């Protein structure tokens, strides 16, 4: 089973990139973030034409999340329970494997936070706290859970191209990293780091300052798997090729194979 996550930074612009990537790599699950389109504009036909089911929770111009799956999902959910939020940042559902095991899949777009101490940062912290409580409840219902998406957090210094320059800033602040670790402590593992304990690779590069060419990146896109799943993780890697395309997303796919 192959699971991938990709912040596409507008599906209107990058639908062909996504279709081409799926056709080449054939993931069982692809979680998308920042689709930036309303549900009526989501091109389900583009995915069904290549043999995939698709599910979308979107809004105009901002945010938006989707799951593209080889198999039909059940129990589709579009929100964080008990949290009134007009921003579309969550979609989830149950994937049933060939061996009839049920895996709960979450595609999440965690708020960026803008700058430490800002209103948007406070929103991010509140959102993450609500997300953690929901995930903890999920663990009481499901043994197999995969949390995939743009977390907008670089968990360790080795996930940042210049930790000293970024110290205390958004994406790497102590508070954000603590909340990321809280999710791990609920019973999850960072699949990429389990397979690549010492690698210094990134999933996002700023468009500015020739960020990709100079490798000024961050590893902020993650696939977290529950304790039941971690023994089955065989590969986890970052596919940089889509970042080299014409008009690319500033993110690139992260992939985990079970």
VEXTORRO-45019 format. One record per residue (C-alpha): y, z, x; residue number from 0; residue in one letter. Coordinates in Angstrom, 3 decimals, m for minus. Layout:
<rs>
<r v="Y" w="Z" u="X" resi="NUM" resn="A"/>
...
</rs>
This chain:
<rs>
<r v="0.000" w="0.000" u="0.000" resi="0" resn="X"/>
<r v="3.413" w="m0.994" u="1.325" resi="1" resn="X"/>
<r v="6.621" w="0.735" u="0.168" resi="2" resn="X"/>
<r v="10.116" w="m0.351" u="1.202" resi="3" resn="X"/>
<r v="13.677" w="0.712" u="0.512" resi="4" resn="X"/>
<r v="16.819" w="m1.372" u="0.976" resi="5" resn="X"/>
<r v="20.470" w="m0.809" u="0.145" resi="6" resn="X"/>
<r v="21.442" w="m4.419" u="m0.579" resi="7" resn="X"/>
<r v="25.185" w="m3.790" u="m1.055" resi="8" resn="X"/>
<r v="25.431" w="m6.172" u="m4.051" resi="9" resn="X"/>
<r v="22.472" w="m7.986" u="m5.509" resi="10" resn="X"/>
<r v="24.859" w="m10.660" u="m6.779" resi="11" resn="X"/>
<r v="25.486" w="m11.640" u="m3.163" resi="12" resn="X"/>
<r v="22.036" w="m10.979" u="m1.704" resi="13" resn="X"/>
<r v="19.451" w="m11.826" u="m4.351" resi="14" resn="X"/>
<r v="18.124" w="m14.719" u="m2.251" resi="15" resn="X"/>
<r v="17.739" w="m12.385" u="0.749" resi="16" resn="X"/>
<r v="15.696" w="m9.988" u="m1.366" resi="17" resn="X"/>
<r v="13.490" w="m12.676" u="m2.922" resi="18" resn="X"/>
<r v="12.818" w="m14.230" u="0.485" resi="19" resn="X"/>
<r v="11.989" w="m10.832" u="1.991" resi="20" resn="X"/>
<r v="9.577" w="m9.953" u="m0.818" resi="21" resn="X"/>
<r v="7.905" w="m13.350" u="m0.574" resi="22" resn="X"/>
<r v="7.363" w="m12.894" u="3.168" resi="23" resn="X"/>
<r v="6.407" w="m9.201" u="3.297" resi="24" resn="X"/>
<r v="4.764" w="m8.693" u="m0.112" resi="25" resn="X"/>
<r v="5.523" w="m5.001" u="m0.638" resi="26" resn="X"/>
<r v="3.786" w="m3.149" u="m3.444" resi="27" resn="X"/>
<r v="7.060" w="m1.333" u="m4.138" resi="28" resn="X"/>
<r v="10.632" w="m2.204" u="m3.150" resi="29" resn="X"/>
<r v="13.350" w="0.288" u="m4.010" resi="30" resn="X"/>
<r v="16.882" w="m1.141" u="m4.091" resi="31" resn="X"/>
<r v="20.259" w="0.578" u="m3.995" resi="32" resn="X"/>
<r v="23.845" w="m0.559" u="m4.557" resi="33" resn="X"/>
<r v="22.890" w="m3.453" u="m6.813" resi="34" resn="X"/>
<r v="26.465" w="m3.293" u="m8.151" resi="35" resn="X"/>
<r v="25.731" w="m4.976" u="m11.473" resi="36" resn="X"/>
<r v="25.246" w="m4.038" u="m15.100" resi="37" resn="X"/>
<r v="21.755" w="m4.155" u="m16.585" resi="38" resn="X"/>
<r v="22.464" w="m7.347" u="m18.549" resi="39" resn="X"/>
<r v="23.215" w="m9.202" u="m15.304" resi="40" resn="X"/>
<r v="20.064" w="m8.077" u="m13.489" resi="41" resn="X"/>
<r v="17.890" w="m11.148" u="m12.882" resi="42" resn="X"/>
<r v="14.455" w="m9.901" u="m13.902" resi="43" resn="X"/>
<r v="13.253" w="m13.515" u="m14.082" resi="44" resn="X"/>
<r v="13.826" w="m13.979" u="m10.357" resi="45" resn="X"/>
<r v="11.284" w="m11.226" u="m9.702" resi="46" resn="X"/>
<r v="8.814" w="m12.152" u="m12.431" resi="47" resn="X"/>
<r v="8.782" w="m15.701" u="m11.045" resi="48" resn="X"/>
<r v="7.270" w="m14.348" u="m7.819" resi="49" resn="X"/>
<r v="4.838" w="m12.032" u="m9.624" resi="50" resn="X"/>
<r v="6.764" w="m8.758" u="m9.702" resi="51" resn="X"/>
<r v="7.910" w="m6.310" u="m12.363" resi="52" resn="X"/>
<r v="11.467" w="m5.003" u="m12.078" resi="53" resn="X"/>
<r v="13.382" w="m2.021" u="m13.442" resi="54" resn="X"/>
<r v="17.119" w="m1.476" u="m13.121" resi="55" resn="X"/>
<r v="19.711" w="1.219" u="m13.774" resi="56" resn="X"/>
<r v="23.104" w="m0.270" u="m13.082" resi="57" resn="X"/>
<r v="26.825" w="m0.331" u="m13.664" resi="58" resn="X"/>
<r v="29.649" w="m2.729" u="m12.953" resi="59" resn="X"/>
<r v="30.977" w="m2.976" u="m9.384" resi="60" resn="X"/>
<r v="29.504" w="0.274" u="m8.027" resi="61" resn="X"/>
<r v="26.178" w="2.002" u="m7.375" resi="62" resn="X"/>
<r v="23.093" w="0.738" u="m9.247" resi="63" resn="X"/>
<r v="19.422" w="1.237" u="m8.372" resi="64" resn="X"/>
<r v="16.223" w="m0.705" u="m9.018" resi="65" resn="X"/>
<r v="12.488" w="m0.648" u="m8.428" resi="66" resn="X"/>
<r v="10.576" w="m3.894" u="m7.916" resi="67" resn="X"/>
<r v="6.815" w="m3.457" u="m8.225" resi="68" resn="X"/>
<r v="3.647" w="m5.538" u="m8.024" resi="69" resn="X"/>
<r v="2.250" w="m3.400" u="m10.833" resi="70" resn="X"/>
<r v="3.876" w="m2.360" u="m14.051" resi="71" resn="X"/>
<r v="5.379" w="1.132" u="m13.888" resi="72" resn="X"/>
<r v="5.191" w="3.740" u="m16.624" resi="73" resn="X"/>
<r v="7.404" w="6.683" u="m17.633" resi="74" resn="X"/>
<r v="10.625" w="5.063" u="m16.432" resi="75" resn="X"/>
<r v="13.465" w="7.570" u="m15.948" resi="76" resn="X"/>
<r v="17.128" w="6.727" u="m15.404" resi="77" resn="X"/>
<r v="18.906" w="10.013" u="m14.769" resi="78" resn="X"/>
<r v="18.909" w="13.437" u="m13.186" resi="79" resn="X"/>
<r v="18.020" w="15.887" u="m15.986" resi="80" resn="X"/>
<r v="20.684" w="18.430" u="m16.960" resi="81" resn="X"/>
<r v="23.374" w="16.629" u="m14.972" resi="82" resn="X"/>
<r v="26.022" w="14.630" u="m16.793" resi="83" resn="X"/>
<r v="26.899" w="11.807" u="m14.422" resi="84" resn="X"/>
<r v="28.285" w="8.363" u="m15.302" resi="85" resn="X"/>
<r v="27.274" w="7.037" u="m11.885" resi="86" resn="X"/>
<r v="23.948" w="5.184" u="m11.831" resi="87" resn="X"/>
<r v="22.105" w="6.562" u="m8.819" resi="88" resn="X"/>
<r v="18.507" w="7.254" u="m9.931" resi="89" resn="X"/>
<r v="15.589" w="5.283" u="m11.270" resi="90" resn="X"/>
<r v="11.978" w="6.439" u="m11.158" resi="91" resn="X"/>
<r v="8.564" w="5.803" u="m12.629" resi="92" resn="X"/>
<r v="4.816" w="6.121" u="m12.155" resi="93" resn="X"/>
<r v="2.885" w="3.602" u="m10.054" resi="94" resn="X"/>
<r v="m0.886" w="3.621" u="m10.571" resi="95" resn="X"/>
<r v="m2.827" w="2.609" u="m7.460" resi="96" resn="X"/>
<r v="m5.968" w="0.492" u="m7.299" resi="97" resn="X"/>
<r v="m7.973" w="3.704" u="m7.035" resi="98" resn="X"/>
<r v="m6.267" w="4.920" u="m10.248" resi="99" resn="X"/>
<r v="m4.112" w="7.515" u="m8.475" resi="100" resn="X"/>
<r v="m0.696" w="8.075" u="m9.996" resi="101" resn="X"/>
<r v="2.243" w="8.068" u="m7.577" resi="102" resn="X"/>
<r v="5.701" w="9.035" u="m8.781" resi="103" resn="X"/>
<r v="8.254" w="6.628" u="m7.237" resi="104" resn="X"/>
<r v="11.960" w="7.471" u="m6.981" resi="105" resn="X"/>
<r v="14.682" w="5.044" u="m5.901" resi="106" resn="X"/>
<r v="17.805" w="7.078" u="m5.143" resi="107" resn="X"/>
<r v="21.311" w="6.307" u="m3.993" resi="108" resn="X"/>
<r v="22.776" w="9.569" u="m2.758" resi="109" resn="X"/>
<r v="26.594" w="9.728" u="m2.794" resi="110" resn="X"/>
<r v="28.373" w="8.879" u="0.449" resi="111" resn="X"/>
<r v="30.812" w="11.783" u="0.249" resi="112" resn="X"/>
<r v="33.745" w="9.996" u="1.938" resi="113" resn="X"/>
<r v="34.852" w="12.908" u="4.157" resi="114" resn="X"/>
<r v="33.817" w="16.525" u="4.630" resi="115" resn="X"/>
<r v="35.734" w="18.820" u="2.280" resi="116" resn="X"/>
<r v="36.933" w="16.073" u="m0.070" resi="117" resn="X"/>
<r v="36.285" w="15.959" u="m3.814" resi="118" resn="X"/>
<r v="33.724" w="13.217" u="m3.185" resi="119" resn="X"/>
<r v="31.998" w="15.434" u="m0.628" resi="120" resn="X"/>
<r v="31.799" w="18.264" u="m3.163" resi="121" resn="X"/>
<r v="30.314" w="15.805" u="m5.655" resi="122" resn="X"/>
<r v="27.730" w="14.807" u="m3.051" resi="123" resn="X"/>
<r v="26.739" w="18.425" u="m2.415" resi="124" resn="X"/>
<r v="26.481" w="19.153" u="m6.134" resi="125" resn="X"/>
<r v="24.465" w="15.969" u="m6.685" resi="126" resn="X"/>
<r v="22.042" w="16.842" u="m3.876" resi="127" resn="X"/>
<r v="21.538" w="20.335" u="m5.263" resi="128" resn="X"/>
<r v="20.709" w="18.912" u="m8.688" resi="129" resn="X"/>
<r v="18.452" w="16.297" u="m7.088" resi="130" resn="X"/>
<r v="16.555" w="18.964" u="m5.132" resi="131" resn="X"/>
<r v="15.953" w="21.043" u="m8.250" resi="132" resn="X"/>
<r v="14.649" w="17.992" u="m10.097" resi="133" resn="X"/>
<r v="12.376" w="17.024" u="m7.204" resi="134" resn="X"/>
<r v="11.009" w="20.560" u="m7.086" resi="135" resn="X"/>
<r v="10.126" w="20.256" u="m10.760" resi="136" resn="X"/>
<r v="8.412" w="16.933" u="m10.071" resi="137" resn="X"/>
<r v="6.123" w="18.607" u="m7.536" resi="138" resn="X"/>
<r v="4.793" w="20.826" u="m10.330" resi="139" resn="X"/>
<r v="3.710" w="17.722" u="m12.272" resi="140" resn="X"/>
<r v="2.649" w="15.257" u="m9.576" resi="141" resn="X"/>
<r v="0.832" w="15.566" u="m6.254" resi="142" resn="X"/>
<r v="1.759" w="12.085" u="m5.068" resi="143" resn="X"/>
<r v="5.531" w="11.532" u="m4.887" resi="144" resn="X"/>
<r v="7.619" w="9.090" u="m2.871" resi="145" resn="X"/>
<r v="11.392" w="9.538" u="m2.604" resi="146" resn="X"/>
<r v="12.950" w="6.349" u="m1.254" resi="147" resn="X"/>
<r v="16.528" w="5.305" u="m0.865" resi="148" resn="X"/>
<r v="19.885" w="5.503" u="0.830" resi="149" resn="X"/>
<r v="20.322" w="9.225" u="1.437" resi="150" resn="X"/>
<r v="23.623" w="8.832" u="3.300" resi="151" resn="X"/>
<r v="22.419" w="11.498" u="5.730" resi="152" resn="X"/>
<r v="21.361" w="11.097" u="9.353" resi="153" resn="X"/>
<r v="18.960" w="14.064" u="9.617" resi="154" resn="X"/>
<r v="19.113" w="14.600" u="13.396" resi="155" resn="X"/>
<r v="21.347" w="13.695" u="16.329" resi="156" resn="X"/>
<r v="18.868" w="11.025" u="17.414" resi="157" resn="X"/>
<r v="19.523" w="9.307" u="14.062" resi="158" resn="X"/>
<r v="23.147" w="8.690" u="15.099" resi="159" resn="X"/>
<r v="24.353" w="6.308" u="17.825" resi="160" resn="X"/>
<r v="26.953" w="8.799" u="19.134" resi="161" resn="X"/>
<r v="26.328" w="12.366" u="17.945" resi="162" resn="X"/>
<r v="29.246" w="13.804" u="19.908" resi="163" resn="X"/>
<r v="31.774" w="11.395" u="18.397" resi="164" resn="X"/>
<r v="30.412" w="11.999" u="14.896" resi="165" resn="X"/>
<r v="29.987" w="15.785" u="15.170" resi="166" resn="X"/>
<r v="30.984" w="17.556" u="11.955" resi="167" resn="X"/>
<r v="31.755" w="14.335" u="10.107" resi="168" resn="X"/>
<r v="30.331" w="12.836" u="6.942" resi="169" resn="X"/>
<r v="26.656" w="11.753" u="7.104" resi="170" resn="X"/>
<r v="25.886" w="14.256" u="9.879" resi="171" resn="X"/>
<r v="27.557" w="17.488" u="8.775" resi="172" resn="X"/>
<r v="25.625" w="20.757" u="8.914" resi="173" resn="X"/>
<r v="25.781" w="21.144" u="5.138" resi="174" resn="X"/>
<r v="24.362" w="17.672" u="4.463" resi="175" resn="X"/>
<r v="21.570" w="18.092" u="6.978" resi="176" resn="X"/>
<r v="20.688" w="21.468" u="5.515" resi="177" resn="X"/>
<r v="20.326" w="19.913" u="2.066" resi="178" resn="X"/>
<r v="18.158" w="17.131" u="3.487" resi="179" resn="X"/>
<r v="15.921" w="19.739" u="5.095" resi="180" resn="X"/>
<r v="15.786" w="21.638" u="1.806" resi="181" resn="X"/>
<r v="14.114" w="18.573" u="0.266" resi="182" resn="X"/>
<r v="11.605" w="18.462" u="3.125" resi="183" resn="X"/>
<r v="10.916" w="22.164" u="2.649" resi="184" resn="X"/>
<r v="10.009" w="21.578" u="m0.999" resi="185" resn="X"/>
<r v="6.991" w="19.738" u="0.368" resi="186" resn="X"/>
<r v="8.018" w="16.352" u="1.760" resi="187" resn="X"/>
<r v="7.762" w="14.509" u="5.059" resi="188" resn="X"/>
<r v="10.080" w="11.913" u="6.598" resi="189" resn="X"/>
<r v="7.503" w="9.131" u="6.953" resi="190" resn="X"/>
<r v="9.441" w="7.219" u="9.616" resi="191" resn="X"/>
<r v="9.873" w="10.279" u="11.821" resi="192" resn="X"/>
<r v="6.237" w="11.309" u="11.400" resi="193" resn="X"/>
<r v="5.141" w="7.987" u="12.907" resi="194" resn="X"/>
<r v="8.055" w="7.599" u="15.338" resi="195" resn="X"/>
<r v="8.937" w="11.113" u="16.525" resi="196" resn="X"/>
<r v="11.174" w="10.017" u="19.394" resi="197" resn="X"/>
<r v="12.461" w="6.561" u="18.477" resi="198" resn="X"/>
<r v="16.194" w="6.058" u="18.153" resi="199" resn="X"/>
<r v="16.560" w="3.297" u="15.576" resi="200" resn="X"/>
<r v="18.999" w="2.752" u="12.760" resi="201" resn="X"/>
<r v="19.001" w="1.353" u="9.218" resi="202" resn="X"/>
<r v="22.777" w="0.983" u="8.737" resi="203" resn="X"/>
<r v="25.547" w="m0.473" u="10.888" resi="204" resn="X"/>
<r v="29.210" w="m0.618" u="9.943" resi="205" resn="X"/>
<r v="30.575" w="m4.134" u="9.379" resi="206" resn="X"/>
<r v="33.547" w="m3.168" u="11.518" resi="207" resn="X"/>
<r v="33.779" w="m3.090" u="15.320" resi="208" resn="X"/>
<r v="30.781" w="m5.413" u="15.741" resi="209" resn="X"/>
<r v="28.643" w="m2.452" u="14.726" resi="210" resn="X"/>
<r v="25.336" w="m4.292" u="14.542" resi="211" resn="X"/>
<r v="25.792" w="m6.310" u="17.724" resi="212" resn="X"/>
<r v="26.695" w="m3.128" u="19.616" resi="213" resn="X"/>
<r v="23.989" w="m1.119" u="17.804" resi="214" resn="X"/>
<r v="26.494" w="1.454" u="16.541" resi="215" resn="X"/>
<r v="24.214" w="2.578" u="13.749" resi="216" resn="X"/>
<r v="22.783" w="5.434" u="11.728" resi="217" resn="X"/>
<r v="19.351" w="6.070" u="10.251" resi="218" resn="X"/>
<r v="20.397" w="7.068" u="6.743" resi="219" resn="X"/>
<r v="17.798" w="5.226" u="4.624" resi="220" resn="X"/>
<r v="14.577" w="7.175" u="4.192" resi="221" resn="X"/>
<r v="11.136" w="7.199" u="2.622" resi="222" resn="X"/>
<r v="10.039" w="10.789" u="2.042" resi="223" resn="X"/>
<r v="6.442" w="11.359" u="0.974" resi="224" resn="X"/>
<r v="4.717" w="14.414" u="m0.477" resi="225" resn="X"/>
<r v="2.091" w="16.443" u="1.395" resi="226" resn="X"/>
<r v="m0.759" w="14.685" u="m0.369" resi="227" resn="X"/>
<r v="0.445" w="11.286" u="0.842" resi="228" resn="X"/>
<r v="1.446" w="12.038" u="4.442" resi="229" resn="X"/>
<r v="m2.135" w="11.868" u="5.837" resi="230" resn="X"/>
<r v="m2.331" w="8.281" u="4.533" resi="231" resn="X"/>
<r v="0.819" w="7.045" u="6.280" resi="232" resn="X"/>
<r v="m0.294" w="4.454" u="8.846" resi="233" resn="X"/>
<r v="2.959" w="2.680" u="9.732" resi="234" resn="X"/>
<r v="6.662" w="3.245" u="9.217" resi="235" resn="X"/>
<r v="9.317" w="0.957" u="10.631" resi="236" resn="X"/>
<r v="12.766" w="m0.566" u="10.232" resi="237" resn="X"/>
<r v="13.009" w="m4.334" u="9.759" resi="238" resn="X"/>
<r v="16.252" w="m5.415" u="11.429" resi="239" resn="X"/>
<r v="15.854" w="m9.140" u="10.753" resi="240" resn="X"/>
<r v="17.714" w="m9.177" u="7.382" resi="241" resn="X"/>
<r v="20.761" w="m7.679" u="9.132" resi="242" resn="X"/>
<r v="21.000" w="m10.877" u="11.217" resi="243" resn="X"/>
<r v="21.275" w="m13.161" u="8.174" resi="244" resn="X"/>
<r v="24.431" w="m14.864" u="6.948" resi="245" resn="X"/>
<r v="26.472" w="m12.441" u="4.801" resi="246" resn="X"/>
<r v="23.983" w="m9.567" u="5.236" resi="247" resn="X"/>
<r v="23.987" w="m6.123" u="3.712" resi="248" resn="X"/>
<r v="25.186" w="m3.469" u="6.128" resi="249" resn="X"/>
<r v="21.751" w="m1.859" u="5.611" resi="250" resn="X"/>
<r v="18.319" w="m3.246" u="6.408" resi="251" resn="X"/>
<r v="14.867" w="m2.500" u="4.917" resi="252" resn="X"/>
<r v="12.871" w="0.576" u="5.867" resi="253" resn="X"/>
<r v="9.117" w="0.202" u="5.313" resi="254" resn="X"/>
<r v="6.193" w="2.609" u="5.106" resi="255" resn="X"/>
<r v="2.568" w="1.469" u="4.894" resi="256" resn="X"/>
<r v="m0.213" w="3.655" u="3.489" resi="257" resn="X"/>
</rs>
